[in-house]
Amino acid sequence: MNSILQCLSNTPQLAEYCITDKYKNYISRNNKTKGQIVEEVAALIKVLWNGNYKCVASKDLRYVIGQYQKMFRGIEQQDSHEFLTILMDWLHSDLQTLTVPEYPREPMTASDKAWLDFTKAKESLILHLFYGQIKSIVKCTTCDKESATYECFSNLSLELPENNNICQLSQCLDMYFSGERISGWNCPACKQKRDAIKKLNISKLPPVLVIHLKRFYADTDSLSPSYKKKQNYLRFPLENLNMSPYITISESRRNTTKSYELYAVSNHYGSMESGHYTAFCKSGTYGKWFKFDDQMVTPQDASTVVSSAAYILFYTRLAPSQYITESNSSRL
């Protein structure tokens, strides 16, 4: 829990939203959590950034979270990705505002229409910061008929290569977006089950891109159900993560950069049964990395941020001027 909270508190847009009390204008009380989650998260972020304390306990937030999700009531370690997913859903629900979508008169792309359909009546800062959209195309191998669908995501869960102790993030992204062969697809043109190729592309990049590395897997060879952890040393860029190879043509035409900069990492050490979480976060104020290990906060050299403990990566999209500057400096 602490690791994820540190990563979120170092998300500039979210931190500013909480510290300046902007969130109070959008709290929704007509939902399951009645605005309690965002109030406690905002209170914690404020305390973390006011500079008056060396150590801050999150017991009030933990108590409120425990009221709505039993697994977080005790002191047992829980999966940080699962916590992040649930927390993001709660925050989105707590900040959700009712809006009437305005459909433009000019023709819309299928991607834009799907996005408007998804976001109508449920706008929130969380949605606009962390959510993107994936286009899935299934193509019949017999008649070449294509069928496209769109799905929104708040993070990408990537597999790690098998039997590869050292790998690149680009390899994981390539695996995710390379496509897969499926059988038994009901082809609308052939009117029968066919083999097909399923291909994914990002049709809308989010301002904040969260990447979850699937380190834990079920051990099917074990007599009793158990999970093991992949210890791959994953090399990932701290600057200029280029997502251009994985986007649709329509997304490539948007007037936004396709490159991201790393600003936080949730780390996991040990096994699923007995492990420990920490966080590396880059300070927007000092431009330096820090390690958050429970009550301990220490400066961290950027060269140590990449490790085999990296579990969840937090990237923020570069502004056009940043991309130009950093791209030029990387060529020097």
Secondary structure, DSSP 8 states (H G I E B T S, - for coil): -HHHHHHHHT-HHHHHHHHTTGGGGS---SSSSTTHHHHHHHHHHHHHHSS--S----HHHHHHHHHH-GGGSSSS---HHHHHHHHHHHHHHHT-B-------SS---HHHHHHHHHHTT-B-HHHHHH-EEEEEEEEETTT--EEEEEEEESSEEEE--TT-SEEEHHHHHHHHHS-EEEEEEEETTTTEEEEEEEEEEEEE--SEEEEEEE-EEE-TTSSS--EEE---EEE--SS-EE-GGGB-HHHHTSSS--EEEEEEEEEEEE-SSSEEEEEEEE-TTT--EEEEETTEEEEE-GGGSS-TTEEEEEEEE--HHHHHHHHHHHH-
